[in-house]
Amino acid sequence: MATNVTSIDTAKSAEQQTRENLAALYRLYAKFGWTDLNQTHAAARVPGEPELFFLKPDEFLMEEVTASSLSKVDMNGDQVSGDWKVNRAGALIHSAILRARPDINYSAHTHSRAGAAVSCMDCGLLPLSQHSGMILPTVVQHAYQDVTSAEDECAALARDIGDKFCMVMENHGLLTVGRSIGECFYYLYYLEISCKIQVDVLASGQKPLLLSEDIVQGLFNDGGVPANEPPGAEDWNPQLRWLDRNMPGFRD
């Protein structure tokens, strides 16, 4: 299992560290406005138990999630621990992704306004900004299905993510994955901000300026992506410090 060397505390167990990382990511949903009431979610593979992952119970708002409040779910999407119910659709989405990608330890799904808006655009994510150029080669599309009723939806999710790190779920929202928490957060942040910029540009009525394929590939390749953690994943620790100052309690 990949290790996020930017957020290791050797005094804590791997499970506690992972719980804190995931609780922190949920709190950052609140910071950046990626919440949809309490209906979006992120997951983290349980260290030492690769067939299980942590997920937030539906009961909690993003800013209420703590390390100890997370439930464990198996790769069939069935909850195996925790005092509160998890979101069934969320459990199935993350189980499909984590089962298909044993290299991945974190996954994040959002229904933000800008992300949902771009997911409804036939053009998909456009090469409009430096932000989008940094991730576009690893962005894929996924056709809409109701994960709770479409029998082949989990298989389709696994097929469509392939070896990529970002997904636009059509008419739905966004999804990113990472080998470390920093990597997952990096892709989610840049996918979200790219969607916001696209909505703003298209709403302006001005003719958009598109980046060339060469520029996009150069931005993406900076730092050896995806063989290495992308540049900017080291921003995770500063986010933890912000949370400790402004939304303390996620480590409990």
Secondary structure, 3 states (H helix, E strand, C coil): CCCCHHHCCCCCCHHHHHHHHHHHHHHHHHHHCCCCCCCCEEEEEECCEEEEEEECECCCCHHHCCHHHCEEEECCCCEEECCCCECHHHHHHHHHHHHHCCCCCEEEEECCHHHHHHHCCCCCCCCCCHHHHCCHHHEEEECCCCCCCCCCHHHHHHHHHCCCCEEEECCCEEEEEECCHHHHHHHHHHHHHHHHHHHHHHHHCCCCCCCCHHHHHHHHHCCCCCCCCCCCHHHHHHHHHHHHHHCCCCCC
